[in-house]
Every structure is written in C-alpha cells, then in structure tokens.
Amino acid sequence: MWLYLTDLHLRSTPPRGRRDDFVAAIDAKMARVAELCQEHQVELILCGGDLFHRPQPSYETFLRAAALILATGVPWLVVPGNHDMQYGQRASADKTALGALSELNIVAIPPEFSYSAASTGFIPRECSPSLNSELYHDEDFLSNNPADLIKIAESGTTTIGNYSFGAIPYAPGIEEKMRHGIPEAEVLVAHAMVTMNPFRSDYVLTAELAGSARLFLSGHYHPGFDVHERGETVFANPGALTRLSRHQSDRCRTPQIALIDENNLAVRYVPVAELTEVFREERRPAFVVPLGQNLNWFGDDLGDAEERLRQRCLEQEKGAELWQVAKVFLEKARATTI
C-alpha cells in the first residue's frame, strides 16, 4: 500500500483567522497518518509538494518536519512545490529546507522532468548529484527503502515497485507546458493547477491530460477533487492537508489523504481529521456585506450581486470611490469562480 498526501504547508505561525491550535492540529493529522501507515502496512508516502510554507522556515519548523516524517517509519518521495523553492526555481533546492531534508536522507526528491522549448514535451533533466544520484544510492536511504521499492536508472528513469514514475515539480507556467507534453510514465505526480473545471488563467483540465498515465496524482489545487477517470487515466487530488484560508472551499473541507493499492493502483480517500470550524468569522466593511450575503466565494449570481453592491455603494457618501474599491473585490471573486 502507498499513501499520498499534499500541501502540508508546515509553519510555526497560524494562518490568518485560525482560532484553533494550528501547530497541534498539524501534529494530530500527522499522527493519524502514522497510524494509517501501520494499519495498512504502507510502504511509501508520496507527497505532492508544498511540504513547507516557506522555502527557509524557522529552525523549529524544520526540526518538527523531520520528526513528523521520521515518525511515520516510511520512506517519503516529495515532488517540490512552489512554496518549497525560492521564486519557484528548482535549482534553489540546495538552499531550502526540503533540500536539507533530502541531504539528510529523510526524504527523497525524484529526478524531475523539465519542459524543453526545442521539443514537443518533457525530457528528463540531468540529475543533480547532491539531490538525486547520491540520494538513491546512499546506504542510509536504501536501508529505509524496502525491497528496493524505489529505483533510479542512470538515464534518470525512476520506477516505484513495478511502475514507471514521473515527477512534475512546480515551475512558472507549468500548466500550459503540460498541455504540450507529459512524461511517459505509469504513475505521475505533479504540483500544478490540475482541475476538473476551469479555474484561473493558469490551470489545466484533467480532460486535457486524459490518457497521460495510469494514475495521475496532483497537488497545488487546495480544494482537491473526487477520484475520477479520463481516458483510462485515474486522477486524484485529496486536497491540501492544511486549511489555510477562510474561503468556502477550505472551511467546508475535511482534510484527507489517499491510500493507493500498489497491485492495481486503486485509490480511496481517508479522512485524517474531523470537519470542524477552525476559522473566526471575517469582518468586512459595511459596503461589502451585501456581497457576502448574496454571493459565496465561487459565485452563485455574480450579475445580481454586483448590481446590488453598486446600488448600495452609490447610496453612500463618496459612493463612486466605494464602488471602485468594491469592484476590486468582485474581480477577485470572478478570478476564483469555478
């Protein structure tokens, strides 16, 4: 059995508006992950990126991350996310907490595939000796790699068990590049805005990636989506393990992970925490309240809500200025409508 999780965003300070003990909540979820590893004899944990909230977190956060990972007793394979790297640059890994964990053989970072403008798709990038070649041949790491579960060839091809594996770490504009080519692998893990429905300017639909692999696991898109099939490819994103915002998509979501049967790549989601309200109510300026009352974050009726808001603004002193400010909020609502 394998376990997949994504977007932990480990940090020592709570996100704005959290009213619970944020650090304790993460610890409890990771304790449940460790229990699931024991219950289901998990051999490998795949992480879809954003293990950390910042590339260079506090010393305390780094030590906590190492302790939480080691407590699972299972090897970790982590695909770097945008929060794990400086300015989204994979070359910065040596200067980040994730890079340090790989140097200590606490996690493994798989060889990446990079988009080449001279080709029509992805090509394997040369392995960095500090982050890949030594890592996969280091005795300490292999001692925690049961039955040589993870193997890497000199060509950079990675296999997990009996399956070829491809990693697509975050890079600016990665979604558009994915439309032009995908690594040839049976199991793919990507930190990219992969969604079932149109989301923002930078996204790629699962329908556009149909047939790309037998199993496609993704992160970065925090709400996640149901396990579904497109063109013989099974897509799964259980959602971010950490709830960071007061958006409806985060407040009404149960943190969960995915269990994967390595025999047939069947996927099922398992909750690791109860659905409880962890955010304080947000206070908005008076002129924004009507929008909040008539429009959820994903937009039920943008046109009517906009007109009501415009009328409310214009009724007040300096109404034109208020309306300009309100329009900024409306544009943000449109940008996140799915």
Order of alpha helices (4+ residues) and beta strands (2+ residues): beta-alpha-beta-alpha-beta-alpha-beta-beta-alpha-alpha-beta-beta-beta-alpha-beta-beta-beta-beta-beta-beta-alpha-beta-beta-alpha-alpha-alpha
